[in-house]
Amino acid sequence: METFMGHTQTASYLTGPKFGGSGAPTFLPSISTMQSSYKAYDAYPAPSPLRRSLTTLPWRPSTYYQTAQVNPSMAVTKSLPEPLGYTNQLSELDSIKVPPVFVAARSALYTRYTPNDWSHSNNSNYMASDRVRSSAERLRMDTARLCLETADKTVRTQTDVGKRLGERIGDIQLWKTEVNHETDNMITEIATLVEKKRILEKALQETENPLHISQECLYNREKRQQIDLVHDQVERELIKEVDIIKRCQEKMRQTVERANMQLSLNRAAQHELEKDSGNKILALNLDGTCHTLKNTSRGINFHDGIQRIDNTLSVPETWAKFSNDNIQRSQSERAASKQMRNEIESVLNQCSNEMWSQWNGVNVGFNQRVQETNETRNKLQTHLSRVLQETFDMEKNIELLKKAIQDKEAPMQVAQTRLTTRTHRPNVELCRDPVQHRLVEEVAEITGTVENLQAKLRQAENALQHLLRTKSTLEQDLSVKNNSLFIDREKCLGMRKTFPMSPRIASY
């Protein structure tokens, strides 16, 4: 279609075919001629994506002259189509053509009216004037009636709106009172739960004292010596006490965590109540301001289109349900908080009773163990005194045996001297007479007696060594018992005279 565009003075579809320099008729202007007739550069600003046109026509892009090449097969001004062929080009058309339709139809477009048309037009104007006047009169009457009706309706509507605003203010005031009352109850409940949690945390902190004492008793009892380092009933009770205290501490920690979670829920419910109360106070102030507005009030103004803006988020049912849900949530959380307070009190009583009972059980075990150790020590002292006495007697017996053996030396010397002297008898005088026999028997008797005494001496000395070893064992065992008594009675029971924490909640 761009090939049909051209300058109005050179277009051939109004003025007919134009002959070129060669005498052949042409229907389109020459591109080279048109380019030479325009300025080199366009004076109009063009968009940046397009290159500037080489013509003065701002509506004709430069791409037309650079890329378009059209060879039409039929002139625009022809009234009848002709056979198309290779030889029928624009430059080879016949010189005689039918004139264009546009030029021939210009002189036939004039209008003519008759006298009847003129009279009919006048009568029509008269009738139209009567109709318009009647419509205007009816409109005036309708307008007056409408003004009265709208004035009355406006007053009644404004009165109804004021009444509804008053009812709305009453509803807001009622729910605000309920919300504030529930908020006060929640604040009181939070304060009570915080106090209970503080008592529980204090009790949890105080459980470190009996735990430390129990562990210290176990460490001290590890200092017992030798045979007294026994896994007795007291040690089992101490280990059990440590386990009970740790279990109670874990139970208290879990209860404190649950109390913190409940406090978070309580504060969340309180926040929703306070937020709802704040919104209701603001809405109450705004509706109160709206309720006091009159036609003569200051600050009223037009706000066009405000009636079309619907930024409401609720209806009266959902509005009341929202506050009711907040109150019910707060009541539910208060009930759970009360149950948590009862659980805290139960945990305190249970843990205190368990630790107190185990504390008394360990003390009873210590007293029994101290009594048993004390009795054993007394028996050891009795046996030690007897062993000491027996050792003293055995030492005297050994001295007696030694003296008896020493006393046999002189008779042995006498008997052997007699035998030696009698060996000097001459010849036949060396007679084995009864004296000789008796001397020999005497030496044998003295020798047997000495051997018996020496055997008894060795036995006595061995018995003395056994007595001394027994004495050493008894003394060492007695020292061990004294050490055990010192640990159990002085160190352990000394720390366990009083319970390091109060077993009753009321004492906090």
Summary of the structure (lengths in Angstrom):
residues: 508
radius of gyration: 68.4
end to end distance: 102.6
largest distance: 228.4
contacts: 1276
relative contact order: 0.07
helix: 74%
strand: 1%
